[in-house]
Amino acid sequence: MSKIISYIANANNTLEKFVPQIEQAVRMAEKYAVEKLSIDYQINIIFAPLFDFIPEDHIGGRTSTHEYITISLDTSVDSIDKNLIFETICHELAHAVRWSRNPEYAATLIDCMLFEGMATCFEEQSINENNLNNKQFFLTTMQKRSEEENKKIVSELKSQFNNKDFDYKKIFFNNDELQRWAGYSAGYYLIKKYLSKTNKKACDAITDKYEFIKRTLSL
């Protein structure tokens, strides 16, 4: 039985040009991510022509619950690579699976950073283990940031780590004082260090407790 239940919001054939790529990406995720994340329940994924996508990638994702994901597609372009759709699905599945097994609420900034960092690391794992050359501009940006750049971001945000009242949009998306996607980048950087310290892959660390991760990294 399929664990990924996909729906294409294709009224008026809005997404018709993307259907083959969507179907291929879902099959790739069913084959790879379901096994790697030991998904034992069904997850709904809605593909829709929404507007919350990364302009350079023409795609975006949002996980609302452990069983409900929305993938936004930019209909202004003629095609979106199936690998980018697969990559996005894997990122969002990491979120969904964590919530299904570890109902921790990411109340503080550092928790949110670790939450997003873990999903980004699984996204990276999915690209590497499937030998895919094409990847999102988003992930490429994370990978290209230097140690010094990431240390600066972490240092700038450290005083806010335990804050429960913070500007998510500013920190994770657009911050004039820091680099683009600062919260994601810091989370990716910290989780990479955590995976190295624990000798784990992202798929094996998805449900690790925030407090354990923080203690391991002395945060």
N, C-alpha and C positions, 0 to 999 in steps of 0.2 A: 504493500500500500504506500502510495506517495506521501511524503511528509510535508512537501511544499505544495500548497494549494494556491495556484496563481489565477488572478483575475485581470483581464485587460479591459480597462475602461475605454472602449473603442466606439462609443457612440459617434455616428456620422463618419466612421472610419478615420477618426483623428489620429489613431496610433497604428493604422494598418501597415504603414511602411516599416514599422519597428517589430511587427509580430514575429517574423522568423528569428531575429536576434534575441528577442525576449524568450521565445520557446527554447532556443539553444542554450541560453544562459541559465534558465531554470533547470534544464537537464544536467548541465555541468554542476550546478550547485547541489542538486539532488544526489549526484554521484559522489561528489567530493565532500561538501560541507556537512551533509547529513551524517556521513560516517565519521568524519573528524570530530564533530561536536556531539556525537552520540545522540542525535535528535530522535526521541522516541514518541513524539506527539506531532500533530499536524499544525502547520503555521500558515496563515493566510498572507499572501503578498499581493497587494493591489498596485498595478501599473497604471498611472494616470498622467494626463497632460497638465500637470500643476506647474507652479512657478518657483518653488523653493529648490532650485537646482544650482550646481556650481557652473557658472557661465563657460569656463574653459572645458569642462567635461560634458556639459549638456545633460547632466543626470544628478539626482540627489536622492537621499533616502531618509526615512524617519521610522523609528520603531515606537509604537504607542503602547503595546502590551507584549507579553511573552508570546502571543499568537497572532499579532496583527502588525504588519509592516506595509508602508506605502513607498513606492519608488516613483519619483517624479521624472518625467522625460520632457525635453525641450523639443517641441514640434517645429521649431524654426529651422532645424537642420534636416537633411535628407536621410541621414543614417547615424546610428550610434553603435559602435563596436560591441559585439556580444561579450567580449572580455571585460569591458568596462561595466556592463550590466551585471555580469557574474561577480565582479569585484565588489560592487555596491551591495548585492544580495548577501555576500559573505560577511561584510561589515555589519549589516543590520541583523543577520542571523546570530552573530556573536552577542549582540545586545539582547535579543529575544531569549536565547538559551540561558544567558546569565540570570535574567529575571525569572525564568522558569524553575531554576534550581537554587538560586540565592536571592531571596526577595529583599536584599539590602536596598535601602533608599539612599541615593547619592545626594546627601543633604548639604555637604560642604563643597567648596571649590575643588579641593584636592581629590575628593571622591569622584567628582564629575570628570576631572582630568584623567584619573586612572581608568574610569569607565570607558571613556572615549579612546584612551591610549590602548587598552586591551583590544577593542574592536578594530582599531587601525592596525595593530600588530597581527591580528588574525587575517585581516584583509591582505597584508603583506605576505603572510605565510601562504595564503591561497594562490597568490600570483606566482610566488617562487616555486611552490611544489607542483604547479601545473605548467611550469616553464613558459609562462606567457610574457611576451616582450612588451606588448602594449599595456599601459597602466594609466590610471588617472593622474591628471595634473596635481590633484590633491595629494596623493600618496608620494608622487615624485618630489613635491615640495617638502614633505616631511623628511624624506630620505636624504635630500640634498643639504638640509640645515646642518651646519657644523656644530661640533661639541661646544665651541665658544658661544655661538648664537643661542643654542638651547640652554646653556648655563645662565646666560643673561636673562632669558625669558623666565626660567625658574626662579632666579634671584629676584626679579622684578615682581613676581606674583606671590612669592613665599609669605609675605606678610598677610596675604588674603586667604591662605590655604584653608583655614578653619572657619572662614566666613560662610554663613548660610544665606546672607543677603548680598548677592553680587550680580553684576551685569553680565549675564550669560552671553548674550549676543555680542557684546563688545569684546569680551575676553576670548571667546571661541571663534569669532568670525572677523570682526573689523575693529582693530584697535590702532589708533593713530600713534600711540606711544610705543607699541610693540609691533612685531611682525604679524602678517596675516595668519590667521588660524593659530594664534599663540597658545591657547588652551589645549588644542589638539596636539600641537607640536611638543609642548611640555609633557603631556600625558604619554605620547608615543615614546619620547626620550626616556622617561622614567620607567615605563613598562619594559622597554628594551633592556634597561639595566637590571630590572627585577628578573626577567627571564634568564639573563646571563648568570645572575647570582644563584638562581634556583635550578639552573640547567633544565628548564622547561621550555616547551613550545607554547605558543599562545593558546592553541586548542586545549592544552592540558591545564592551563591556568585561568580559564574563563571564569570559574566560580570562586576563585580564591578571595578570601575576605579582605576588605579594604584595610582593616587594622593590621592584618598580617603583612600585607604588601608594604604598608607604611613603616612598620617595625623593621622589616627586612631592609628597607632603603634608608632607615634612620631619619624619616621625615617627621 
